Structures are given as structure tokens and as C-alpha cells.
């Protein structure tokens, strides 16, 4: 368990002044009207598209791999919209970390809460599958208003950002667990907590299955979902958060608990998780984190990278 962070005078060291300057700007902007922040985010995203060619190249490659049926023009249109949403995500960090409860609650629209409550009715812990949508920081904050949860956590390399993100992400939730602390995660599920888990990134080749994701047949897919789901006091369900196109807030969804999961077939279970991710992405592909090298790990290390062209930029 991560202890609640405390401020240290060390954070005022000159090496952190640039960090504090950026934080001050983000904090100040967070108090602007919501729709103005959305507009500013779109503009920032278009700037990202011009000045971050490597990340844009990664996103373009991912989109082409996942949506081969799209024309080049459709890919570029989706890519542009995705970069706009990436810019918005920067401002959403400020919203999630610093908005007062009354302000962020006005943007929350919950769907399927009955699925969560029914799953909890017998005291079960809930393994809540979350995916890397760009509004993930807002998702975590908003879920805490439905019911505070536990989350896996990777420490930040910057001590000031570590302090701020730990406080921000804990605003409306319980506590966080080091991402490799399997025992603590299992304990949370055993005692009936809701524990968030993200199974949709490339975590290398340890404890994975290489299974199909969209049109890529050999995608490195973590078995962590299956490991935690085997807790006898655990039920598994998907939650997703989508930003409304009209600027009126966010739709927070809770799907029905998975049935017959996990099975005795790790590969089939990993494929099933990937289908869940695909289904969520197809509902709002422009809002997904495409700049991550999702297909970085190949089954054979000698196989060529999908990202050779972007890696050379």
C-alpha cells in the first residue's frame, strides 16, 4: 500500500522549479471554463501533431494495424481527432486532480451502476477492468464518487510529480498499490474491495500470451487479469469512461460481470480480454491512447518491429 504523500521541503529545490512552473500553469488553467479548456486542448493536440513526429508515427502505425479497412484519408482524419483528444487529456489531468467535488460531479453521467451493485451484493471483491482511454485520470476520479476503489500504481521518476499524482489520484479513492505487489492486490479483492486493473498495454514477454488483438495475430497480452480473477472472492467487470462530443461531460459505464471467467485456457481468456478492449475502443476510437507501442513485443525477438519507420524519426 502507498502511504499518503506528505510535502517535503526538498520539493522546493531549484531542480524542481521548472516542474512547479508547469504545474502552476496547469493548475491555473484548470479553473477556466470547461468548454474553453476543451478548445485549448484541441489546439494543443494539433501542436503535438506537428512537434511530436515519432509519437504521431506510432499512433498512425497502430491505427493502420488495427483498422486495415480504413483508407489512408480515414486514418489521417482519425489520427487528427485522436491528437486533439490527446491535447484535451493534458487539461483533464488538472480537472481530475484539482477540481472540487461539486464541479466534477456536474460532468458525471453514470450508466450500469446496478451491474456493479449486483456483483457486490454477496461481498465479492471486484476486479474492475479499465482501459487506456485518454480520459483515464477523470475516470479514476469519477469512479470514486460511485464507490472508492484501490488501484495499481507505478511511481513517477520526478519526486514532485510523484507527490502530486499520488495525491491527485487518491482524491476520491482508497489507496494505491505498487504494480508488482500481487499479494496486496489479492488481499484487497479478498476483503471485498474494488480494484482497478489495466490489461491493454504491452508489458513485455513475461507472463503473457501472444494472441490476436484487432488484426494483429500475435499481440503480447498480459496474464495478470487471469491471475487476479482466480481469486475465489472476485468478480470481473469492465468500466469505461467516454468524453461526450457535445462538451456536456463524461459517460461512465459499468458492464455486466463476466461469466465463466477465467476458464482453464489462458490463451482463450487472454483473447477474450482483448475482445473486450476492442469493443470498448470501437465505441470511441478517437479517445484511445494510440501513441503507446502496443505491438512492440514480438513472439520472436528477431522479428522486425512494426515501428521501424517511427523509431527512426
Phi, psi and omega per residue, in radians:
X1 nan 2.403 3.099
X2 -1.459 2.176 3.109
X3 -1.187 2.532 3.079
X4 -0.942 2.290 -3.059
X5 -1.234 2.569 3.082
X6 -2.143 2.525 3.135
X7 -1.199 2.456 3.095
X8 -2.181 2.459 3.119
X9 -1.067 -0.368 3.092
X10 -1.026 -0.481 -3.123
X11 -1.143 -0.254 -3.139
X12 -1.586 0.072 3.110
X13 -1.017 2.493 -3.119
X14 -0.920 -0.484 -3.128
X15 -1.158 -0.260 3.127
X16 -1.771 0.012 -3.057
X17 -1.072 -0.690 3.124
X18 -1.140 -0.660 3.078
X19 -1.075 -0.823 -3.139
X20 -1.100 -0.608 3.120
X21 -1.115 -0.795 3.094
X22 -1.097 -0.697 3.122
X23 -1.133 -0.716 3.121
X24 -1.051 -0.754 3.121
X25 -1.100 -0.819 -3.128
X26 -1.098 -0.744 3.122
X27 -1.080 -0.770 -3.131
X28 -1.110 -0.775 -3.134
X29 -1.121 -0.530 -3.078
X30 -1.089 -0.323 -3.138
X31 -1.579 -0.065 3.077
X32 -1.251 2.840 3.091
X33 -0.987 2.522 -3.050
X34 -1.000 -0.840 -3.086
X35 -1.146 -0.542 3.071
X36 -1.175 -0.682 3.099
X37 -1.134 -0.638 3.076
X38 -1.079 -0.774 -3.140
X39 -1.122 -0.747 3.107
X40 -1.105 -0.670 3.128
X41 -1.114 -0.716 3.105
X42 -1.080 -0.742 3.111
X43 -1.117 -0.711 3.102
X44 -1.109 -0.673 3.120
X45 -1.098 -0.694 3.089
X46 -1.141 -0.589 3.062
X47 -1.174 -0.753 3.079
X48 -0.939 -0.719 -3.091
X49 -1.093 -0.525 -3.129
X50 -1.463 -0.596 -2.976
X51 -1.859 -0.019 -3.138
X52 -2.170 1.106 -3.037
X53 -1.069 -0.578 -3.117
X54 -1.178 -0.822 3.137
X55 -1.159 -0.652 3.085
X56 -1.112 -0.690 3.096
X57 -1.106 -0.687 3.096
X58 -1.103 -0.799 3.126
X59 -1.073 -0.751 3.136
X60 -1.082 -0.758 3.111
X61 -1.067 -0.797 3.130
X62 -1.040 -0.765 -3.125
X63 -1.125 -0.708 3.121
X64 -1.157 -0.649 3.123
X65 -1.196 -0.681 -3.051
X66 -1.474 -0.483 -3.088
X67 -2.230 1.112 -3.112
X68 -1.120 -0.300 3.126
X69 -1.341 -0.203 3.138
X70 -1.398 2.521 3.020
X71 -1.300 2.894 3.100
X72 -1.026 -0.664 3.136
X73 -1.149 -0.723 3.122
X74 -1.148 -0.661 3.092
X75 -1.082 -0.787 -3.112
X76 -1.159 -0.649 3.094
X77 -1.108 -0.807 3.114
X78 -1.119 -0.691 3.123
X79 -1.078 -0.768 3.129
X80 -1.073 -0.783 3.119
X81 -1.120 -0.648 3.120
X82 -1.138 -0.696 3.119
X83 -1.187 -0.616 3.051
X84 -1.058 -0.775 3.125
X85 -1.175 -0.541 3.059
X86 -1.117 -0.694 3.070
X87 -1.126 -0.711 3.103
X88 -1.070 -0.658 -3.112
X89 -1.024 -0.568 3.117
X90 -1.052 -0.783 -3.136
X91 -1.289 -0.463 3.115
X92 -1.173 -0.414 3.042
X93 -1.043 -0.802 3.109
X94 -1.093 -0.712 3.098
X95 -1.061 -0.819 -3.071
X96 -1.178 -0.632 -3.051
X97 -1.498 -0.525 -2.945
X98 -2.198 -0.251 3.113
X99 -1.098 2.429 3.024
X100 -1.171 2.772 -3.077
X101 -0.958 -0.768 -3.066
X102 -1.064 -0.593 -3.076
X103 -1.320 -0.768 -3.089
X104 -1.312 -0.506 3.113
X105 -1.122 -0.514 3.134
X106 -1.152 -0.338 -3.126
X107 -1.704 0.031 -3.020
X108 -1.685 2.238 3.073
X109 -2.262 1.916 -3.011
X110 -1.679 2.374 3.100
X111 -2.275 2.312 3.062
X112 1.430 0.351 3.129
X113 -1.038 -0.489 3.125
X114 -1.079 -0.530 3.091
X115 -1.109 -0.728 3.117
X116 -1.154 -0.792 -3.088
X117 -1.144 -0.711 3.116
X118 -1.111 -0.669 3.135
X119 -1.170 -0.535 -3.118
X120 -1.484 -0.202 -2.941
X121 -0.993 -0.550 -3.122
X122 -1.691 0.242 3.112
X123 1.512 0.138 -3.123
X124 -1.167 2.571 2.918
X125 -1.340 2.721 -3.083
X126 -2.080 2.084 2.962
X127 -1.530 1.823 -3.043
X128 -1.635 1.915 -3.127
X129 -1.408 2.067 3.093
X130 -1.982 2.668 -3.135
X131 -2.143 2.822 -3.027
X132 -1.404 1.149 2.941
X133 -1.431 2.734 -3.009
X134 -1.192 -0.316 3.105
X135 -1.629 0.448 -3.034
X136 -1.068 -0.664 3.128
X137 -1.115 -0.740 3.083
X138 -1.133 -0.707 3.123
X139 -0.963 -0.858 -3.107
X140 -1.089 -0.763 3.141
X141 -1.117 -0.773 -3.081
X142 -1.210 -0.637 3.125
X143 -1.038 -0.592 -3.138
X144 -1.052 -0.418 3.089
X145 -1.338 -0.446 3.051
X146 -1.339 -0.892 2.986
X147 -2.959 2.243 -3.136
X148 -0.993 2.495 -3.048
X149 -2.268 3.078 3.070
X150 -1.922 2.513 -3.139
X151 -2.368 2.583 2.998
X152 -1.293 2.680 -2.900
X153 -2.597 2.381 3.033
X154 -1.980 2.070 -3.096
X155 -1.024 2.583 3.102
X156 -1.503 2.547 -3.126
X157 -1.243 -0.470 3.127
X158 -1.571 2.138 -3.032
X159 -1.074 -0.654 3.135
X160 -1.194 -0.781 3.115
X161 -1.139 -0.594 3.062
X162 -1.058 -0.795 3.111
X163 -1.066 -0.827 -3.054
X164 -1.244 -0.748 -3.083
X165 -1.248 -0.582 3.110
X166 -1.149 -0.739 3.078
X167 -1.155 -0.775 -3.095
X168 -1.112 -0.791 -3.099
X169 -1.270 -0.317 3.119
X170 -1.663 0.119 -3.059
X171 -0.941 -0.798 -3.060
X172 -2.172 0.250 -3.128
X173 -2.106 -3.113 -3.016
X174 -1.427 -1.276 -3.097
X175 -2.797 2.974 -3.138
X176 -2.081 2.711 -3.073
X177 -2.145 2.423 3.030
X178 -0.961 2.382 -2.974
X179 -1.061 -0.384 3.134
X180 -1.684 0.059 -3.098
X181 -1.541 1.380 -3.086
X182 -1.105 -0.700 -3.104
X183 -1.068 -0.738 -3.138
X184 -1.159 -0.662 3.105
X185 -1.136 -0.782 3.107
X186 -1.076 -0.700 -3.141
X187 -1.110 -0.697 3.124
X188 -1.084 -0.752 3.128
X189 -1.169 -0.705 -3.120
X190 -1.074 -0.640 -3.121
X191 -1.528 0.134 3.002
X192 1.590 0.283 3.119
X193 -1.382 2.852 2.915
X194 -1.592 2.216 -3.114
X195 -2.182 2.095 -3.138
X196 -1.415 2.495 -3.137
X197 -2.554 2.390 -3.127
X198 -1.967 1.922 -3.061
X199 -1.769 0.240 -2.882
X200 -1.943 0.433 3.040
X201 -2.105 2.962 3.130
X202 -1.500 1.912 -3.113
X203 -1.834 0.363 3.096
X204 1.686 -2.590 -3.053
X205 -2.097 0.141 3.122
X206 -1.634 2.256 -3.133
X207 0.963 0.922 3.128
X208 -2.345 2.868 2.901
X209 -2.112 2.510 3.070
X210 -1.670 1.798 -3.053
X211 -2.335 3.007 -3.055
X212 -1.244 2.385 2.987
X213 -2.400 2.062 -2.934
X214 0.921 -2.094 -3.084
X215 -1.827 0.182 3.104
X216 -1.698 1.990 -2.956
X217 -1.331 -0.287 -2.991
X218 -2.289 0.977 -3.099
X219 -1.489 2.248 3.095
X220 -1.104 2.054 -3.036
X221 -2.237 2.128 -3.055
X222 -1.098 2.550 3.037
X223 -1.678 0.123 3.123
X224 -1.036 -0.658 3.116
X225 -0.984 -0.796 -3.104
X226 -1.191 -0.700 3.119
X227 -1.000 -0.869 -3.112
X228 -1.254 -0.630 -3.114
X229 -1.151 -0.322 3.126
X230 -1.352 -0.118 3.020
X231 -1.012 2.194 -3.056
X232 -1.119 -0.289 3.132
X233 -1.838 0.543 -2.987
X234 -2.143 2.408 2.918
X235 -2.104 2.637 -3.035
X236 -2.062 2.262 3.025
X237 -2.565 2.794 -3.083
X238 -1.711 2.418 2.966
X239 -2.213 2.410 3.092
X240 -2.398 2.675 -3.108
X241 -2.255 2.166 -3.081
X242 -2.152 2.292 3.080
X243 -1.302 2.269 -3.138
X244 -1.236 2.381 -3.088
X245 -1.153 -0.440 -3.102
X246 -1.506 0.067 3.089
X247 1.364 0.280 -3.091
X248 -1.629 0.047 3.086
X249 2.322 -2.525 -2.978
X250 -2.347 2.416 3.029
X251 -1.705 2.084 3.139
X252 -1.865 2.058 -3.028
X253 -1.934 2.504 2.972
X254 -2.179 2.051 -3.125
X255 -1.474 2.928 3.098
X256 -1.163 2.575 3.129
X257 -1.009 2.545 3.107
X258 -1.208 2.429 3.079
X259 -1.757 2.552 3.098
X260 0.953 0.757 3.111
X261 -2.358 2.271 -0.018
X262 -1.413 2.845 3.052
X263 -1.705 -2.838 3.064
X264 -1.694 0.234 -3.086
X265 -2.132 1.741 -3.097
X266 -1.028 -0.697 -3.107
X267 -1.135 -0.787 3.127
X268 -1.116 -0.668 3.124
X269 -1.176 -0.707 3.104
X270 -1.104 -0.714 3.088
X271 -1.101 -0.657 3.139
X272 -1.133 -0.746 3.095
X273 -1.061 -0.747 3.118
X274 -1.089 -0.602 3.087
X275 -1.140 -0.648 3.096
X276 -1.098 -0.734 3.111
X277 -1.113 -0.802 3.127
X278 -0.998 -0.840 -3.112
X279 -1.017 -0.723 3.136
X280 -1.172 -0.747 -3.115
X281 -1.105 -0.742 -3.099
X282 -1.066 -0.391 3.132
X283 -1.335 -0.409 3.121
X284 -2.760 1.169 -3.052
X285 -1.101 -0.464 -3.133
X286 -1.243 -0.239 -3.081
X287 -1.817 0.174 -3.111
X288 -1.652 2.741 -3.123
X289 -1.433 1.486 -3.094
X290 -1.473 -0.181 -3.080
X291 -1.393 -0.060 3.061
X292 -1.424 2.454 3.135
X293 -1.387 1.351 -3.047
X294 -1.109 -0.486 -3.072
X295 -1.932 0.554 -3.081
X296 -1.163 -0.776 -3.039
X297 -1.538 2.085 3.109
X298 -1.723 2.690 3.129
X299 -0.986 -0.665 3.078
X300 -1.948 2.092 -3.113
X301 -0.984 -0.368 -3.132
X302 -1.471 -0.100 3.115
X303 -1.217 2.542 -3.126
X304 -1.132 2.607 3.124
X305 -1.330 2.505 3.022
X306 -1.212 -0.295 -2.977
X307 -1.908 0.417 -3.076
X308 -1.002 -0.747 -3.089
X309 -1.186 -0.717 -3.131
X310 -1.311 -0.559 -3.141
X311 -1.173 -0.411 -3.109
X312 -1.495 -0.044 -3.107
X313 -1.520 nan nan
